[in-house]
């Protein structure tokens, strides 16, 4: 708009009979166009909703989305900025014509630069907080109109300008429900029946709290949900609460007696509140760029009360990069919970440069925790973040907080403890928070353990993507596209745990307890898988009934054991083994295989049956060498395996070889049998293939 306005006036400026009058009319036009944006703004939400509902989720659709959203932005902003682009050449021309000489050019540009800086500062720090978005736009337009009237005083333009401002003040309203809708994500407007509990136009974003004050409330920035919380003790907790609680509890339990903590991002305040449940902490500094976010989060009290009233809590209003760059303090624990990377300006908080800056403020042996959303993002973008983390921290572990969010806990020097500290998790206040999130024991934590640096190293190598940095901003460039395409990286949470215990075999991570006792919980299917495995364990060992959702093939295994009729149903047994092996302890699995091998039916076992049982036993014992050897035997003797079964046996054999520090054998096994697979490689095979490379 500025460029087009300058080009337009440059071609006409010498023919203007009264340049001051032209400048006055352009100022008035600029003010009127600025007021018109208030009328047009509401319609852009409908336009964006139409785009999101109509366009296909493809690369072609994404190109059209960019064109459409850019066109809407231009329709709003171009008229006023076009007029603004004419003013600088006009003012310079007028001064030169009046004989002010060439110094007037420098004076005009200097005044324009100083005025722009002062106006932005005043708008951000005074206008938006005091007047809101509507009031600030009207004030800016009124200044343009006033300047135009002063330049060319005439009654009719003055009356028209006053009327236009008055009409906008009293009759034009920005629809807060539309502004809180986030139509650019799913193309849906906020339900008019949903209560708008809080709204504020902050310095960097509009903040809203919507929902039912007797059930769940949602805090949003620019329509994007940042946290959902249940505000009654009786009702079910939300998936976001599980993330915020574990984001505080996990890194504390993996850190050596933390005292000073920094949290990047306030959100709903629950992370800070949960941290302060630990009486051993001395200070928690929460860095939040938007003051309106903290004001909006007060709606969630008393469920985040400590964040506001605990004397150890300090809320700092600042950009995270500026905060760490301008103060010398070191922290035992730093937790980063920014919004999604596709939100403007957020991707820089997942970069190599930011992690290097933060690491300088993490004490030696201290811990850094990063929340990464796995919805609306692609696996390679997550890998680019992990590569940046890996470049700055000595060790890391990955945990799932729910089915779509992961928490990365990294250590500044040395290795992370193999298990969380149960004493930190067992303090009464902390235990109460964890119970609200469905976590009651160490096994409920372990079931969420999705990876370590050792077990994910192959996966990171398999993606030809650079680490995210300010100079190679792959995350910033790809995140919006991933959001539009509804991409997902949730598979990262499970490839190292199912259908094979890759995490345990490669990282040698211990299991807490020998008897599996995991609590099933909403929002996390890992708990459901463990519950299913425990149910099958009880079927084999104590004669319990099979789960209601058991398949015919799975029920056939139990019937075979009890009736000894026919041959061993290998396919059903393989299906059951893939459910039980990743979730149960080696001792429990050994008891199950013994139960099968000591039944009267065992007398009928063929050499083929015994080879399969030896393979399953080796997998259950996490014995790398035996797993590789038994898998190799099966792959060489079983020529008619289904592709899915061949994939499982091949992956198990490769995993066994890699876990035994024999990557060459893993590669040889792959080369010998890769043609038997159908379909694309999954994340597990990608990781194993990369780990088998020289």
Secondary structure, 3 states (H helix, E strand, C coil): CHHHHHHHHHCCHHHCCCHHHHHHHHHHHHHHHHHHHHHHHHHHHHHHHHHHHHCCCCHHHHHHHHHHHHHHHHHHHHHHHHHHHHHHHHHHHHHHHCCCCCHHHHHHHHHHHHHHHHHHHHHHHHHHHHHHHHHHHHHHHHHHHHHHHHHCCCHHHHHHHHHHHHHHHHHCCCCHHHHCCCHHHHCCCCCCCCCEEEEEECCCCEEEEEECCCCEEEEEECCEEEEEEECCCCCCCCHHHHHHHHHHHHHHHCCCCCCEEEEECCCCCHHHHHHCCCCCCCEEEEEECCHHHHHHHHHHCCCCHHHHHCCCEEEEECCHHHHHHCCCCCEEEEEECCCCCCCCCCHHHHCHHHHHHHHCCEEEEEEEEEEEECECCCHHHHHHHHHHHHHHCCEEEEEECCCCEEEEEEECCCCCCCCCCHHHHHCHHHHHHHHHCCCCCHHHHHCCEEEEHHHHHHHHHHCCCCCCCCCCCHHHHHHHHHHHCCCECHHHHCCCCCCCCHHHHHHCCCCCCCCCCCCCECCEHHHHHHHHHHHHHHHHHHCCCCCCCCCHHHHHHHHHHHHCCCCCCHHHHHHHHHHHCCCCCHHHHHHHHHHHHCCHHHHHCCHHHHHHHHHHHHHHCCCHHHHHHHHHHHHHHCCCCCHHHHHHHHHHHHHHHHHCCCHHHHHHHHHHHHHHCCCCCCHHHHHHHHHCCC
